[in-house]
Amino acid sequence: MQTEAKAPQSVDILLVEDNPGDVRLIQEALQDGKLLNRIATVSDGQKALAYLRKQGGYAQATRPDLILLDLNIPRKDGREVLAEIKADPHLRSIPVVIVTSSQAEEDILRSYNTHANCYVAKPVDLEKFVAVVKAIEEFWVTIVKLPPKP
């Protein structure tokens, strides 16, 4: 039985990260692949929620297929953002991958208890960091079946 080759899907990713160096590395790692990802970036929790709710300057924002969320962001931290996303019936189906420097058991447990889809600690080593981002992309973009947009 033959299966049809699946064309690369285009995935909209919302990156919520305040460290400009990490933003650049993540964007480069995601754009380095052969996949057609569109990446929107916001630098704090309030902007992330405004983007997701299409408020203010984000009225034309595209609903992301995947959210990469740092826990340690200003104005509203990632823990609060995750809780609000998963409490909102219009947003809760969007997979949220926590990508953070925190390796605290408390953060890991709280993230999963708040329904994060996975938790990834950022490696300090540059090459490992890029490899982790590419692994996230490989899994969430080419392997996983993402929920359809409403």
C-alpha positions as CSV (number, residue, x, y, z in Angstrom):
1,M,0.0,0.0,0.0
2,Q,1.5,3.3,-1.1
3,T,1.1,6.5,0.9
4,E,1.1,9.9,-0.8
5,A,4.0,12.1,0.0
6,K,2.7,14.9,2.2
7,A,3.6,18.4,1.1
8,P,5.2,20.5,3.8
9,Q,2.5,22.2,5.7
10,S,2.7,25.9,6.6
11,V,2.6,26.5,10.3
12,D,2.0,29.7,12.2
13,I,4.1,29.9,15.3
14,L,3.8,32.5,18.1
15,L,7.1,32.9,19.9
16,V,6.8,34.6,23.3
17,E,10.4,35.5,24.3
18,D,12.0,38.6,25.7
19,N,15.6,37.8,25.2
20,P,16.6,39.2,21.7
21,G,19.5,36.7,21.4
22,D,17.2,33.7,22.0
23,V,14.6,35.2,19.6
24,R,17.2,35.4,16.9
25,L,18.5,31.9,17.5
26,I,15.0,30.4,17.5
27,Q,14.0,32.3,14.4
28,E,17.1,31.2,12.5
29,A,16.8,27.6,13.6
30,L,13.1,27.5,12.5
31,Q,13.8,29.3,9.2
32,D,16.8,27.1,8.5
33,G,14.6,24.1,7.9
34,K,12.8,23.2,4.7
35,L,9.4,23.9,6.3
36,L,7.2,26.9,5.6
37,N,6.8,28.3,9.1
38,R,5.6,31.8,9.7
39,I,6.9,33.2,13.0
40,A,5.3,36.0,15.0
41,T,7.2,37.3,18.0
42,V,6.1,39.2,21.1
43,S,8.3,40.1,24.0
44,D,6.0,40.0,27.0
45,G,2.9,38.3,28.4
46,Q,0.5,41.1,27.9
47,K,1.4,41.4,24.2
48,A,1.1,37.6,23.9
49,L,-2.5,37.7,25.2
50,A,-3.3,40.7,23.1
51,Y,-2.0,38.9,20.0
52,L,-4.0,35.8,20.7
53,R,-7.1,37.8,21.4
54,K,-6.5,40.1,18.4
55,Q,-6.7,43.2,20.5
56,G,-5.1,46.6,19.9
57,G,-2.4,46.6,17.3
58,Y,-2.9,42.8,16.8
59,A,-6.4,43.0,15.2
60,Q,-5.0,41.3,12.0
61,A,-3.0,38.7,13.8
62,T,-3.1,35.1,12.5
63,R,-4.2,32.5,15.1
64,P,-1.0,30.4,15.7
65,D,-0.9,26.7,15.2
66,L,1.7,26.4,18.0
67,I,3.0,28.7,20.8
68,L,6.6,28.6,22.0
69,L,6.4,30.3,25.5
70,D,9.1,31.4,27.8
71,L,8.1,31.4,31.5
72,N,10.4,34.3,32.5
73,I,8.9,37.2,30.5
74,P,7.9,40.7,31.7
75,R,4.6,42.3,32.4
76,K,2.7,39.0,32.8
77,D,4.9,36.0,33.2
78,G,4.6,32.8,31.1
79,R,2.9,30.9,33.9
80,E,0.1,33.4,34.0
81,V,-0.1,33.5,30.2
82,L,-0.3,29.7,30.0
83,A,-3.1,29.6,32.6
84,E,-5.1,32.2,30.7
85,I,-4.6,30.4,27.3
86,K,-5.7,27.1,28.8
87,A,-8.7,28.7,30.6
88,D,-9.9,30.3,27.4
89,P,-12.2,28.0,25.3
90,H,-11.2,29.8,22.1
91,L,-7.5,29.4,22.7
92,R,-7.0,26.2,24.8
93,S,-6.7,23.9,21.8
94,I,-3.5,25.7,20.6
95,P,-0.5,23.5,21.7
96,V,1.8,25.4,24.0
97,V,5.5,24.4,24.3
98,I,7.3,25.9,27.3
99,V,10.8,26.8,26.2
100,T,12.6,28.3,29.2
101,S,15.8,28.4,31.2
102,S,14.0,27.3,34.3
103,Q,14.7,23.7,35.3
104,A,12.9,24.1,38.6
105,E,10.7,21.1,39.4
106,E,8.0,23.5,40.7
107,D,7.9,25.2,37.2
108,I,7.8,21.9,35.4
109,L,5.0,20.5,37.5
110,R,3.0,23.7,37.5
111,S,3.3,24.0,33.7
112,Y,2.0,20.4,33.1
113,N,-0.7,21.0,35.7
114,T,-1.8,24.0,33.7
115,H,-1.9,21.9,30.6
116,A,1.3,22.8,28.8
117,N,1.8,20.4,25.9
118,C,5.5,20.0,26.7
119,Y,8.3,21.5,28.7
120,V,11.8,22.1,27.3
121,A,14.7,23.6,29.2
122,K,16.9,25.8,27.1
123,P,20.4,24.3,26.8
124,V,23.2,26.8,27.6
125,D,25.3,25.4,24.7
126,L,24.6,27.2,21.5
127,E,24.7,24.1,19.2
128,K,22.5,22.1,21.6
129,F,20.1,25.1,21.8
130,V,19.7,25.1,18.0
131,A,19.4,21.3,17.9
132,V,16.6,21.5,20.6
133,V,14.7,24.1,18.5
134,K,15.0,22.0,15.4
135,A,13.8,18.9,17.3
136,I,10.7,20.9,18.5
137,E,10.0,21.9,14.9
138,E,10.5,18.4,13.6
139,F,8.1,17.0,16.2
140,W,5.4,19.7,16.3
141,V,5.4,20.6,12.6
142,T,6.1,17.3,10.8
143,I,5.0,14.5,13.1
144,V,2.2,15.8,15.2
145,K,-1.3,16.5,13.7
146,L,-2.2,20.0,14.9
147,P,-5.8,20.9,15.6
148,P,-7.6,22.7,12.8
149,K,-8.1,26.5,13.1
150,P,-11.7,27.5,14.0
